[in-house]
Amino acid sequence: MKIGCNFSEELLDLLEENKVDVDYIKIPIDDLCIGHTDRVKSIRPIMVHYMGYRERTSMKDMETVDFEWINSKLNQLSSPMSAIHCFAAREDFENEEPSFDEVINRMLNVLGIWKEKLSVPVAIENYPYSDFYTMSHPITSDPRLFHILTEKLDINITLDIGHAKTSASYLGKSLKDYILEFPLDRVVELHVNGTLNDPEHGIRDKHLEMEEEDYEVVEWILRKCSIKYLTLEYGGIGRPKEQGRSNVDSIERQLRRLSRIVERVR
């Protein structure tokens, strides 16, 4: 199992000072981060997440995706895989309330194209749904969907714990019971971070520092799945969700704790 972390200047400082270690750094190849990839690759291997096309499973403009450019970057950076959010934007459908079958058929088509065109394996990442995250169709939080997509397309899953916490809370389920509904034999990567408990909207995915309950769930999952990649989604550059959330001490604490967990479950 390999451990990675979001790209941030603070992470690079820790690595250069040998205060932490990671097997790879997660970085997008969008306009914001593409200028940093050569430097990042000189320090650690890269995992690409976000390819600059607002990729999602309901895309209706696949013809605009420049797969030749994406693949050239994926190959140049030697990314072992990439993940696409299981996000069905309501704006992508003529009907604002598309049916279950309509959403599934769109996803099968879109993911099928990504799988065929992409030069690396593509995984499907669960997306949060709640009364705050209403921009996506609620089916995107339904574990049944992942059984259908993985079976019909033969693809794997990136399981985002923060997203799962949000959806499970909204659905009135325990996090562990909710996670057990997914085809866990298909999970190849975990995304981990801390969440925010909003008094008005409940749990929200905010990429904060992990808390005790988060570490406990991570260890529980690692004992149930054959995970290849464990990615700490904390820190970053330039985006509102990440600004002020690249605290160097927090990065060090979390990576050290995750490393100890991985050693225990190996």
C-alpha positions in Angstrom: 0.0 0.0 0.0 1.3 3.4 -1.0 0.6 6.7 0.9 0.2 10.0 -0.8 -0.8 13.6 -0.1 -2.2 16.6 -1.8 0.4 18.9 -3.3 1.2 22.0 -1.3 4.4 24.0 -0.7 4.2 23.0 3.0 4.3 19.3 2.0 7.3 19.9 -0.2 9.1 21.7 2.7 8.4 18.7 5.0 9.7 16.3 2.4 12.9 18.3 1.7 13.5 18.4 5.5 12.9 14.7 5.8 10.3 15.2 8.4 7.7 13.0 6.6 7.7 10.6 3.7 5.1 9.8 1.0 5.2 7.5 -2.0 3.4 10.0 -4.3 2.0 13.5 -4.4 -1.6 14.1 -5.7 -1.8 17.0 -8.1 -4.3 18.2 -10.8 -3.1 19.0 -14.3 -5.5 21.9 -14.5 -4.6 25.5 -15.3 -3.8 26.2 -11.6 -1.3 23.4 -11.0 0.1 22.4 -14.4 3.0 24.8 -13.9 4.1 22.9 -10.7 4.2 19.4 -12.1 7.8 19.3 -13.2 9.0 20.4 -9.8 6.7 18.0 -8.0 7.8 15.1 -10.1 11.5 15.8 -9.3 10.6 15.3 -5.6 8.2 12.3 -5.6 6.1 10.3 -8.1 2.8 11.9 -9.1 -0.9 10.8 -8.9 -3.0 12.9 -11.2 -6.5 13.8 -10.0 -8.5 16.3 -12.0 -7.5 16.6 -15.6 -8.8 20.1 -16.3 -12.1 19.3 -18.0 -14.5 19.5 -15.0 -14.7 15.8 -15.6 -17.8 14.1 -14.1 -20.0 11.1 -14.9 -22.8 13.1 -16.5 -20.7 15.1 -19.1 -22.6 15.9 -22.2 -19.7 17.6 -23.9 -17.2 14.7 -24.2 -16.2 15.9 -27.7 -14.4 18.9 -26.0 -12.0 16.7 -24.0 -8.6 16.6 -25.5 -7.6 13.0 -24.7 -4.3 13.3 -26.6 -3.2 16.2 -24.4 -4.4 14.5 -21.2 -2.7 11.2 -22.1 0.6 13.0 -22.9 0.6 14.5 -19.4 -0.4 11.3 -17.7 2.4 9.5 -19.5 4.9 12.2 -18.9 4.1 12.3 -15.2 3.8 8.5 -14.9 0.5 8.7 -13.1 -0.6 5.1 -12.2 -4.3 5.9 -12.4 -6.8 8.8 -12.1 -10.3 9.1 -10.6 -13.5 10.7 -11.9 -16.2 12.0 -9.5 -19.5 10.1 -9.6 -21.2 13.5 -10.1 -24.4 13.9 -12.1 -24.9 17.6 -12.6 -28.5 18.5 -13.0 -27.5 21.0 -15.6 -26.3 18.2 -17.8 -29.8 16.8 -18.3 -32.8 18.2 -20.2 -35.1 17.1 -17.5 -34.1 18.7 -14.1 -35.2 15.4 -12.4 -33.8 12.7 -14.6 -34.8 9.1 -13.8 -32.5 6.5 -12.1 -32.2 4.7 -15.5 -31.4 7.9 -17.4 -28.6 8.8 -15.0 -27.2 5.3 -15.0 -27.2 5.2 -18.8 -25.5 8.5 -19.1 -22.8 7.4 -16.6 -22.2 4.1 -18.4 -21.7 6.0 -21.6 -19.4 8.7 -20.2 -17.3 6.4 -18.1 -17.1 4.0 -21.0 -15.5 6.7 -23.1 -13.1 7.7 -20.3 -12.0 4.1 -19.8 -11.5 3.6 -23.5 -9.7 6.8 -24.3 -7.6 7.3 -21.1 -4.1 5.8 -21.2 -4.2 4.8 -17.5 -6.9 3.0 -15.4 -9.8 5.2 -14.4 -11.6 4.8 -11.1 -15.0 6.1 -10.0 -15.1 8.3 -6.9 -18.2 8.5 -4.7 -19.7 12.0 -4.4 -21.5 13.5 -1.4 -25.2 14.2 -1.3 -27.2 16.2 1.4 -29.4 19.2 1.6 -26.2 21.2 1.1 -24.9 19.2 -1.9 -27.9 19.4 -4.1 -26.2 20.2 -7.3 -25.9 16.5 -8.1 -28.5 13.9 -8.5 -29.1 11.9 -5.3 -28.3 8.6 -7.1 -24.6 9.6 -6.9 -24.6 8.7 -3.2 -26.4 5.3 -3.7 -24.0 2.4 -3.3 -26.1 0.3 -5.6 -24.9 2.5 -8.5 -21.3 1.4 -7.8 -22.2 -2.2 -8.1 -23.7 -1.6 -11.5 -20.9 0.6 -12.8 -18.0 -1.6 -11.6 -19.7 -4.8 -12.9 -20.7 -3.5 -16.3 -17.6 -1.4 -17.0 -15.0 -3.5 -15.1 -13.6 -0.4 -13.3 -12.5 0.2 -9.7 -13.5 2.7 -7.0 -11.8 5.6 -5.2 -13.6 5.7 -1.9 -13.7 9.2 -0.4 -14.3 8.9 3.4 -15.3 12.6 3.8 -17.9 12.2 1.0 -19.1 9.0 2.5 -19.5 10.6 5.9 -21.6 13.4 4.4 -23.9 11.0 2.5 -24.3 8.5 5.4 -25.2 11.2 7.8 -27.8 12.7 5.5 -29.3 9.2 4.9 -29.5 8.5 8.6 -27.0 5.6 8.4 -23.9 4.8 10.4 -20.7 5.4 8.3 -19.6 1.8 8.6 -23.0 0.4 7.6 -23.1 2.8 4.6 -19.5 1.8 3.5 -20.3 -1.9 3.7 -23.0 -1.4 1.0 -20.3 -0.6 -1.5 -18.5 -3.3 -3.5 -15.4 -3.1 -1.3 -13.5 -5.6 -3.4 -13.3 -2.9 -6.1 -11.8 -0.2 -3.9 -8.2 0.6 -4.9 -7.8 4.0 -3.4 -8.9 5.8 -0.2 -9.2 9.6 0.1 -9.1 10.7 3.7 -9.4 14.0 5.5 -11.5 15.7 8.2 -15.0 17.0 7.8 -17.0 19.9 9.2 -20.2 19.4 11.3 -22.3 22.3 10.2 -25.2 23.1 12.6 -27.4 24.0 9.6 -26.4 21.5 7.0 -24.9 18.6 8.9 -21.6 17.0 7.9 -19.8 18.8 5.0 -16.7 17.8 3.1 -14.2 20.5 3.9 -10.7 18.8 3.7 -9.9 19.7 7.3 -7.4 17.9 9.6 -8.5 14.4 10.5 -9.9 13.6 13.9 -9.8 10.4 16.0 -13.0 9.0 14.5 -11.5 9.4 11.0 -8.3 7.5 11.9 -10.4 4.7 13.4 -12.5 4.4 10.3 -9.5 4.4 8.1 -7.9 1.5 10.0 -11.2 -0.4 9.9 -11.5 0.0 6.1 -7.8 -1.0 5.5 -8.5 -4.3 7.3 -11.4 -5.0 4.9 -10.1 -3.9 1.6 -7.0 -4.5 -0.5 -6.1 -0.8 -0.9 -3.3 0.2 -3.2 -3.3 3.9 -2.5 -4.1 5.9 0.6 -4.3 9.6 -0.2 -4.5 12.4 2.4 -6.6 15.1 0.8 -5.4 17.9 3.1 -3.8 21.0 1.8 -3.3 22.4 -1.6 -2.9 25.7 -3.4 -5.2 28.4 -4.7 -8.6 27.0 -4.2 -11.1 28.3 -1.6 -11.5 24.8 -0.1 -7.7 24.6 0.4 -6.7 28.2 1.3 -5.5 28.3 4.9 -5.6 24.5 5.1 -2.0 23.6 4.4 -0.8 23.9 8.0 2.6 22.3 8.0 2.2 20.8 11.5 -1.2 19.4 10.6 0.3 17.7 7.5 3.1 16.2 9.5 0.8 14.9 12.3 -1.6 13.3 9.8 1.0 11.6 7.7 2.8 10.2 10.7 -0.4 8.9 12.1 -1.5 7.3 8.8 2.0 5.7 8.4 1.6 4.0 11.8 -1.8 2.7 10.8 -0.5 1.3 7.6 2.3 -0.4 9.4 -0.2 -2.1 11.8 -2.4 -3.5 9.1 0.3 -4.7 6.7 
